[in-house]
């Protein structure tokens, strides 16, 4: 597989995690407590199944799926520009998503993620804020102005929310590592099963030869 196509697949995986998995509130995703229901994500959630298919593409599995998916992966020209922390914060103040920033600067998801980790910005920003809707003057007059509360009242909640986002990001990374470990174990299991089958065939030949020699000696 071409390096540019692998880069685009990694970008698509990062976009799915950033836009869907990170803030997923589907109750079916969790088992008792805070354990993730991987079975649900891999077999019933469309985003989880798409992640699984892209993962199989990177591993070279499922050639049929690969041929269909690769058609949707168009390598993009990489401008190879360097993104600074100040530029990234400016883009986020303008409500740009990470995908829009990557396309604008010309870097892939892994590069941007490593930069955010270096700047300690993982989980600091949620989804881009929706653009404000213009209200007609007549409707604007009828709006009830909410009571203004001290900003300090929400500071503990803000800090707690940031901690939760960081925890969720760490759990998602751990889940990806566990999926990779399971895949490696499955490959090792297949190798061992092939060896066992080969030993069984050798034993069958040995038993047949043993019986033949026994008859011959008699």
Secondary structure, DSSP 4 states (H G I P E B T S, - for coil): --HHHHHHHHHHHHHHIIIIITT---GGGB-STT-B-HHHHHHT-HHHHHHHHHHHHHHT--HHHHHHHHTT--------PPPPHHHHHHHHHTT--HHHHHHHHT--HHHHHHHHHHTT-TTS--SPPPPPPP--HHHHHHPPPPPP--GGGGHHHHHHHHHHHHHHHHHHHHHHHHHHHHHHHHHHHHHHHHHHHHHHHHHHHHHHHHHHHHHHH-
